[in-house]
Amino acid sequence: MVKRQIPNPYEIFDLLHFKKPDLNGRHRRLQSALTIWDLRAIAKRRTPAAAFDYTDGAAEGEISLRRARQAFRDVEFHPDILHPAIDVDTSCDILGGRSAMPFGIAPTGFTRLMQTEGEIAGAGAAGAAGIPFTLSTLGTASIEDVKAANPYGRNWFQLYVMRQREISYGLVERAEKAGFDTLMFTVDTPVAGARLRDKRNGFSIPPQITAGTVLNAIPRPWWWFDFLTTPKLEFASLRTTGGTVGQLLDSAMDPTISYEDLEVIRSMWSGKIVIKGVQNIPDAKRLLDLGVDGILLSNHGGRQLDRAPVPFRLLPELVRDVGSHATIMIDTGIMNGADIVAATALGATFSVIGRAYLYGLMAGGRAGVDRAIEILHEEIVRTMKLLGVSSIGELEPRHVTQLTRLMPVRSQVKAAADTLSR
């Protein structure tokens, strides 16, 4: 029999702990988000469907994006026991400089569409966190404004080689003059991918107010207030080049881009150059043989060619072929700090995040971006401690197994033949 007693009022009072109410709605909202997925849920509630889907969506059936995220879920970690990792150092060297964490912010186009603070929020948050920020050619803040928002941090510039080459050359010169230290030369956009969510939403750039958008705006008045009371949405670095937003967007996609263009840009740029959008091993090896400073394994977040290779799956093979000393970066599908740890363990020098930071931006502006970076950092530190790893340099392929859902048919056939021969 359990011995019972009359409850002691003092013991009950000891159990009562009430939090001081947080009257700051934005702070309360963001602190309730424990994961990037939580930030995504908040962003979806606060952002009109067309703008949210422009960020959240991918090309056609969105198979590439789902596969990329699934590839990170299909990771098995192998921790070292009795190997204390009390003080974890998440910093790393990347492209001639230091980053406080093994990831930075990827280039995203038309960012003020998601939330009016746009790239300025991203650059400021990146600078405060000690990580690089990348501005897109199609960004809604200018090169000079990003430099002003992140004057002492590392700024990178993503370049589309446009049909009017002189426009791109001018951007390269401006980025160098502003002190940007790395150029991200993008090669995976000969034409625009088919983003069906945008078509179904009747989405356009710049946004048009229709009966549908008005209805969708009713529960989100704050977004429309910001949109209608802040400067016009435009490609800020291209505002003086002439043409409508639609014409400039079309001009950015050029199927004639070639290795000759890469040579021209390299001759103009004195900083580091990274090739963004590499999707197979032979291309990656050729680029590294040509002496580029790094490659970014990327399928453009699944927004260009659907069913394109998953960068995280390409990573181990590329590292085996070119060695661990090459600068190999990765994006697409990253939603957790553990994803970044896994990529680093398999040989990625650095990761860049796009949607993960934009979900934070939509959820709460600059404070939301700060929260997204904080969440990823907490997850990285926790994962490293649980693995028994004290620094980024200690992560090794032995810490990770990529569990296989999708295998090329030729591999399946070979595996079956090997089994029969035993």
For each residue, the residues with C-beta under 8 A, 3 or more apart:
1:
2:
3:
4:
5: 8
6:
7: 11 12
8: 5 11 12
9: 12 13
10: 13 14
11: 7 8 14 15
12: 7 8 9 15 16
13: 9 10 16
14: 10 11
15: 11 12
16: 12 13
17:
18:
19: 22
20:
21:
22: 19 27 28 31
23:
24: 27 28
25: 28 29
26: 29 30 364 365 367
27: 22 24 30 31 367
28: 22 24 25 31 32
29: 25 26 32 33 42 363 364
30: 26 27 33 39 42 360 363 364 367 368 371
31: 22 27 28 371
32: 28 29 38
33: 29 30 38 39 42 363 371 375
34: 38 375
35: 38 39 335 336 375
36: 39 40 335 336 356 359 360 372 375 376
37: 40 41 335
38: 32 33 34 35 41 42
39: 30 33 35 36 42 43 356 359 360 363 368 371 372 375
40: 36 37 43 44 56 355 359
41: 37 38 44 45
42: 29 30 33 38 39 45 46 359 362 363 364
43: 39 40 46 47 52 55 114 358 359 360 361 362 363 368
44: 40 41 47 52 56
45: 41 42
46: 42 43 220 222 223 362 363
47: 43 44 51 52 55 114 115 220 223 362
48: 51 52 213 216 217 220 223 224
49: 52 53 201 216
50: 53 54 198 201 202 203 207 213 216
51: 47 48 54 55 113 114 203 207 223 362
52: 43 44 47 48 49 55 56 114 362
53: 49 50 56 57 197 198 201 203
54: 50 51 57 110 113 114 195 197 198 203
55: 43 47 51 52 108 114 355 358 359 362
56: 40 44 52 53 197 355
57: 53 54 62 195 196 197 198 303
58: 62 64 65 193 195 301 302 303 306
59: 62 64 193 194 195 196 302 303 304 305 306
60: 63 193 194 196 306
61: 306
62: 57 58 59 65 66 302 306
63: 60 66 67 302 306 307
64: 58 59 67 68 299 302 305 306 307 308 310 332
65: 58 62 68 69 301 302 303 332 333
66: 62 63 69 70 302
67: 63 64 70 71 310 333 406
68: 64 65 71 72 299 302 310 311 312 332 333
69: 65 66 72 73 333 335
70: 66 67 73 74 333 405
71: 67 68 74 75 310 312 313 333 402
72: 68 69 75 312 333 334 335 336 338 339 342
73: 69 70
74: 70 71 402 403 404 405
75: 71 72 338 339 342 400 401 402 403
76: 400 401 403
77: 338 342 383 386 387 399 400
78: 387 398 399 400 401
79: 386 387 388 399
80: 83 387 388 389
81: 388
82: 388
83: 80 388
84: 388
85: 88 384 385 387 388 389 390
86: 385 390
87: 390
88: 85 381 384 385 389 390 391
89: 390 391 392
90: 100 101 102 377 380 381 384 392
91: 98 99 100 101 130 392
92: 98 99 101 102 349 350 392 393
93: 96 97 98 99
94: 97 98 99 104 132 327 349 350
95: 181 182 272 274 293 294 327 350
96: 93 181 272
97: 93 94 132 154 181
98: 91 92 93 94 130
99: 91 92 93 94 102 103 104 130 131 132 154 350
100: 90 91 129 130 131
101: 90 91 92 129 130 131 373 376 377 380
102: 90 92 99 340 344 350 351 380 392
103: 99 131 334 340 350 351 352 353 376
104: 94 99 126 131 132 133 134 154 156 350 351 352 353
105: 122 125 126 131 132 133 134 352 353 354 357
106: 134 331 352 353 354 357
107: 134 135 136 137 139 156 158 184 186 276 354
108: 55 111 119 122 136 139 354 357 358
109: 136 137 138 139
110: 54 113 138 139 140 205 233 235
111: 108 114 118 119 122 136 139 140 141 358 361
112: 115 116 117 118 119 140 141 230 233
113: 51 54 110 140 205 207 233
114: 43 47 51 52 54 55 111 118 358 361 362
115: 47 112 118 121 223 226 361 362 365 368
116: 112 226 227 230 365
117: 112 120 121 361 365 366
118: 111 112 114 115 121 122 139 140 141 361
119: 108 111 112 122 123 133 135 136 139 140 141 145 146 149
120: 117 123 124 141 145 146 149 366
121: 115 117 118 124 125 361 365 366 368 369
122: 105 108 111 118 119 125 126 133 357 361 369
123: 119 120 126 127 133 135 141 146 149 150 153 155
124: 120 121 127 128 149 150 366 369
125: 105 121 122 128 129 357 366 369 370 373
126: 104 105 122 123 129 131 132 133 150 153 154 373
127: 123 124 130 133 149 150 151 152 153
128: 124 125 370
129: 100 101 125 126 370 373 377
130: 91 98 99 100 101 127 153
131: 99 100 101 103 104 105 126 153 154 373
132: 94 97 99 104 105 126 153 154 155 156 182
133: 104 105 119 122 123 126 127 146 150 153 154 155 156
134: 104 105 106 107 155 156 157 158 184 352
135: 107 119 123 139 141 143 146 155 156 157 158 180 237
136: 107 108 109 111 119 139 158
137: 107 109 157 158 159 160 162 168 171 186 235 237 238 252
138: 109 110 160 235 238 248 249 252
139: 107 108 109 110 111 118 119 135 136 142 146 235 236 237
140: 110 111 112 113 118 119 233 234 235 236
141: 111 112 118 119 120 123 135 145 146 149 236
142: 139 145 146 236 237 239
143: 135 146 147 157 171 174 175 178 180 237
144: 147 148 174 178
145: 119 120 141 142 148 149 236
146: 119 120 123 133 135 139 141 142 143 149 150 155 178
147: 143 144 150 151 155 178 179 180
148: 144 145 151
149: 119 120 123 124 127 141 145 146
150: 123 124 126 127 133 146 147 153 154 155
151: 127 147 148
152: 127
153: 123 126 127 130 131 132 133 150
154: 97 99 104 126 131 132 133 150 181 182
155: 123 132 133 134 135 146 147 150 178 179 180 181
156: 104 107 132 133 134 135 180 181 182 183 184 274
157: 134 135 137 143 171 172 175 180 182 183 184
158: 107 134 135 136 137 184 186 276
159: 137 168 171 172 183 184 185 186 265
160: 137 138 168 186 189 252 253 254
161: 165 168 185 254 257 261 265
162: 137 165 167 168 251 252 254
163: 251 254 256
164: 167 168 241 251
165: 161 162 168 169 261 264
166: 169 170
167: 162 164 170 171 238 241 251
168: 137 159 160 161 162 164 165 171 172 265
169: 165 166 172 173 264 268
170: 166 167 173 174 241
171: 137 143 157 159 167 168 174 175 237 238
172: 157 159 168 169 175 176 183 265 268 269
173: 169 170 176 177 268
174: 143 144 170 171 177 178 237
175: 143 157 171 172 178 180 183
176: 172 173 179 180 268 269 270 271
177: 173 174
178: 143 144 146 147 155 174 175
179: 147 155 176
180: 135 143 147 155 156 157 175 176 183 271
181: 95 96 97 154 155 156 271 272
182: 95 132 154 156 157 271 272 273 274 293
183: 156 157 159 172 175 180 265 269 271 272 273 274
184: 107 134 156 157 158 159 274 276 296
185: 159 161 262 265 273 274 275 276
186: 107 137 158 159 160 189 276 277
187: 257 275 276 277 278
188: 276 277 279 298 299 300 304 305
189: 160 186 192 252 253 277 300 304
190: 253 254 255 257
191: 253 255
192: 189 195 249 253 304
193: 58 59 60 300 303 304 305 306
194: 59 60 199 306
195: 54 57 58 59 192 198 199 303
196: 57 59 60 199 200
197: 53 54 56 57 200 201 203
198: 50 53 54 57 195 201 203
199: 194 195 196 202 203
200: 196 197
201: 49 50 53 197 198 212
202: 50 199 208 210 212
203: 50 51 53 54 197 198 199 207
204: 207 208 246
205: 110 113 233 245 246 249
206: 232 233 234 245
207: 50 51 113 203 204 213 227 233
208: 202 204 213
209: 213 214
210: 202 213 214
211: 214 215
212: 201 202 215 216
213: 48 50 207 208 209 210 216 217
214: 209 210 211 217 218
215: 211 212 218
216: 48 49 50 212 213 220
217: 48 213 214 220 221 223 224
218: 214 215 221
219:
220: 46 47 48 216 217 223 224
221: 217 218 224 225
222: 46 225 226
223: 46 47 48 51 115 217 220 226 227
224: 48 217 220 221 227 228
225: 221 222 228 229
226: 115 116 222 223 229 230
227: 116 207 223 224 230 233
228: 224 225
229: 225 226
230: 112 116 226 227
231:
232: 206
233: 110 112 113 140 205 206 207 227 245
234: 140 206 238 239 245
235: 110 137 138 139 140 238 239 245 248 249
236: 139 140 141 142 145 239
237: 135 137 139 142 143 171 174
238: 137 138 167 171 234 235 241 248
239: 142 234 235 236
240:
241: 164 167 170 238 248
242:
243: 247 248 251
244: 247 248
245: 205 206 233 234 235 248 249
246: 204 205 249 250
247: 243 244 250 251
248: 138 235 238 241 243 244 245 251 252
249: 138 192 205 235 245 246 252 253
250: 246 247 253
251: 162 163 164 167 243 247 248 254
252: 137 138 160 162 189 248 249
253: 160 189 190 191 192 249 250
254: 160 161 162 163 190 251 257
255: 190 191
256: 163
257: 161 187 190 254 261
258: 261 262
259: 262 263 290
260: 263 264
261: 161 165 257 258 264 265
262: 185 258 259 265 266 275 290 292
263: 259 260 266 267
264: 165 169 260 261 267 268
265: 159 161 168 172 183 185 261 262 268 269 273
266: 262 263 269 273 292
267: 263 264
268: 169 172 173 176 264 265
269: 172 176 183 265 266 273
270: 176
271: 176 180 181 182 183
272: 95 96 181 182 183 293 294
273: 182 183 185 265 266 269 292 293 294
274: 95 156 182 183 184 185 292 293 294 295 296 327 329
275: 185 187 262 278 287 292 294 295 296
276: 107 158 184 185 186 187 188 296 298
277: 186 187 188 189 296 298 299 300 304
278: 187 275 283 284 287 295 296 297 298
279: 188 283 297 298 299 305 308 309 311 314
280: 283 284 309 314
281: 284 285 314 317 318 321
282: 285 286
283: 278 279 280 286 287
284: 278 280 281 287 288 295 297 318 322 328
285: 281 282 288 289 321 322
286: 282 283 289 290
287: 275 278 283 284 290 292 295
288: 284 285 291 292 295 322 326
289: 285 286
290: 259 262 286 287
291: 288
292: 262 266 273 274 275 287 288 295
293: 95 182 272 273 274 327
294: 95 272 273 274 275 326 327 328 329 349
295: 274 275 278 284 287 288 292 326 327 328 329
296: 184 274 275 276 277 278 329 330 331 352
297: 278 279 284 311 314 315 318 328 329 330 331 348
298: 188 276 277 278 279 301 311 330 331 332
299: 64 68 188 277 279 302 304 305 308 309 310 311 332
300: 188 189 193 277 303 304 332
301: 58 65 298 331 332 354 355
302: 58 59 62 63 64 65 66 68 299 306 308 332 333
303: 57 58 59 65 193 195 300
304: 59 188 189 192 193 277 299 300 308
305: 59 64 188 193 279 299 308
306: 58 59 60 61 62 63 64 193 194 302
307: 63 64
308: 64 279 299 302 304 305
309: 279 280 299 313 314
310: 64 67 68 71 299 313 314 332 333
311: 68 279 297 298 299 314 315 330 331 332 333
312: 68 71 72 315 330 332 333 339 342 343 346 402
313: 71 309 310 402
314: 279 280 281 297 309 310 311 317 318
315: 297 311 312 318 319 328 330 343 346 347 348
316: 319 320 346 347 397 402
317: 281 314 320 321
318: 281 284 297 314 315 321 322 328 347
319: 315 316 322 323 324 326 328 346 347
320: 316 317
321: 281 285 317 318
322: 284 285 288 318 319 326 328
323: 319 326
324: 319 347
325:
326: 288 294 295 319 322 323 349
327: 94 95 274 293 294 295 349 350
328: 284 294 295 297 315 318 319 322 347 348 349
329: 274 294 295 296 297 348 349 350 351 352
330: 296 297 298 311 312 315 343 348 350 351 352
331: 106 296 297 298 301 311 334 351 352 353 354
332: 64 65 68 298 299 300 301 302 310 311 312
333: 65 67 68 69 70 71 72 302 310 311 312 339
334: 72 103 331 339 340 343 351 353 356
335: 35 36 37 69 72 339 355 356
336: 35 36 72 339 340 376 379
337: 340 341 375 376 377 378 379 380 381 382 383
338: 72 75 77 341 342 379 380 383
339: 72 75 312 333 334 335 336 342 343 351
340: 102 103 334 336 337 343 344 351 376 380
341: 337 338 344 345 380 383 384 387 395
342: 72 75 77 312 338 339 345 346 400
343: 312 315 330 334 339 340 346 348 351
344: 102 340 341 347 348 351 392 395
345: 341 342 395 396 397 399 400
346: 312 315 316 319 342 343 397 400 402
347: 315 316 318 319 324 328 344 397
348: 297 315 328 329 330 343 344 351
349: 92 94 294 326 327 328 329
350: 92 94 95 99 102 103 104 327 329 330
351: 102 103 104 329 330 331 334 339 340 343 344 348
352: 103 104 105 106 134 296 329 330 331
353: 103 104 105 106 331 334 356 357 372 376
354: 105 106 107 108 301 331 357 358
355: 40 55 56 301 335 358 359
356: 36 39 334 335 353 359 360 372 376
357: 105 106 108 122 125 353 354 360 361 369 372 373
358: 43 55 108 111 114 354 355 361 362
359: 36 39 40 42 43 55 355 356 362 363 368 372
360: 30 36 39 43 356 357 363 364 368 369 370 371 372 373
361: 43 111 114 115 117 118 121 122 357 358 364 365 368 369 372
362: 42 43 46 47 51 52 55 114 115 358 359 368
363: 29 30 33 39 42 43 46 359 360 368 371
364: 26 29 30 42 360 361 367 368 371
365: 26 115 116 117 121 361 368 369
366: 117 120 121 124 125 369 370
367: 26 27 30 364 370 371
368: 30 39 43 115 121 359 360 361 362 363 364 365 371 372
369: 121 122 124 125 357 360 361 365 366 372 373
370: 125 128 129 360 366 367 373 374
371: 30 31 33 39 360 363 364 367 368 374 375
372: 36 39 353 356 357 359 360 361 368 369 375 376
373: 101 125 126 129 131 357 360 369 370 376 377
374: 370 371 377 378
375: 33 34 35 36 39 337 371 372 378 379
376: 36 101 103 336 337 340 353 356 372 373 379 380
377: 90 101 129 337 373 374 380 381
378: 337 374 375 381 382
379: 336 337 338 375 376 382 383
380: 90 101 102 337 338 340 341 376 377 383 384
381: 88 90 337 377 378 384 385
382: 337 378 379 385 386
383: 77 337 338 341 379 380 386 387
384: 85 88 90 341 380 381 387 389 390 395
385: 85 86 88 381 382 388 389
386: 77 79 382 383
387: 77 78 79 80 85 341 383 384 395 399
388: 79 80 81 82 83 84 85 385
389: 80 85 88 384 385 394 395 399
390: 85 86 87 88 89 384 394
391: 88 89 394
392: 89 90 91 92 102 344 395
393: 92
394: 389 390 391
395: 341 344 345 384 387 389 392 399
396: 345 399
397: 316 345 346 347 400
398: 78
399: 77 78 79 345 387 389 395 396
400: 75 76 77 78 342 345 346 397
401: 75 76 78
402: 71 74 75 312 313 316 346
403: 74 75 76
404: 74 407
405: 70 74
406: 67
407: 404 411 412 415
408: 411 412
409: 412 413
410: 413 414
411: 407 408 414 415
412: 407 408 409 415 416
413: 409 410 416 417
414: 410 411 417 418
415: 407 411 412 418 419
416: 412 413 419 420
417: 413 414 420 421
418: 414 415 421 422
419: 415 416 422
420: 416 417
421: 417 418
422: 418 419
